Amino acid sequence: MLEFQIFLKRREMVSNICEIHTEPLDKKALSEAPGIVGYVMKNGDKLWDLARKYHTTEKRIREVNEIGEGEPKTGEKILIFKENLGIL
C-alpha cells in the first residue's frame, strides 16, 4: 500500500522506489484474521509494519486512534481495524 501527498513548487524528477517485494495474498489467513485488535505498542514498533501485519493502512490506524505525526510511545494502547479489502 502506497500513499503520497505532495505540494509542488517546481518540477523535479525524483526516484524514491528502489526495490519492490511482492507476496501472494493468503485469502484464508486474511478471512480468519480478527476484525479488531487491541495492541500495546512495543519498543521499535512502527505503524506501517503493524498496518501490514493486520491488513490495514497506517492512515487508518492514525485516524481511528487520533494519532498525529510520529509513532505512538512504547506502552501506548491502540485499536487496529482490519480493512475490508473487497477482494475475498
N, C-alpha and C positions, 0 to 999 in steps of 0.2 A: 504494500500500500504506500503510495507516494502522495504527498500533498505539498504544494508550493504556493507561497504568497510572495509577490514581488512588487516593488514600486520602481518604475524605470525613469531615470532622468536622462540617460544617454544609452545608446545601443552599444552592447558589448557582448562578444561571444565568450561563453564560459562552459567548460566541460566539467561537470561535477560527478557524474556516474562513471566509476572506474571499472566496476565489475557487478554482475548480476547473478545471483544464485536462485534457481527455481526448485521447488519441491512439489511433488504431487499432493493434491488435496486429499486427505483421508476423510471421506464423507462420513464414514461410520463413526470415527472418533469425534468429528465435529457435531454430529447429531446426538452423541452421548454426552457431550460436554455440558456442564451446568449452565443455565441461562444467566445466573447471577453468582458472583464470587465475592466474598468479603476477604480482603487481603491486607496484611500488615507489612508495610514497607521494610525491607531489609537493607543493610549497608550495601551500596553498589547497585541497587535496583534502578532500572531505567523504565519509564513509562512505555517507551517504544517496544522494549523487549516484552513487557507484560502484555501489551496490546497484541503482539504477535502470538504469544503463548495462549491467550484467552480469546482469540478470534474476534478482535475488535480493532479500534483505531486509538491512537494516542489522543487525538482530538476529542473523541467520545469520552474517554476516561477523564480528561480535563474538564469537560462540560458537566458531567454527572457529579463530579466531586468538587466543582468550583475551584480548580487549581489553576493558578496563573502561570507565569513563566517559571522555568526551573523544575527540579524534581522535588517531590514530597520528601520530608525528613524521615530518617530511619525511625520506625515505631509508629508512624502515622498510619491510620486505618483508611482504606479506600474501598469503594464498591466498583466492581467491573461487570458490565453487562455485555453478554455475547451479542454481536451484531447479527441481524437477520440478513444473511448474505444472499438470499434468493437464488441459490444455486443447487439446493438439495432436491 
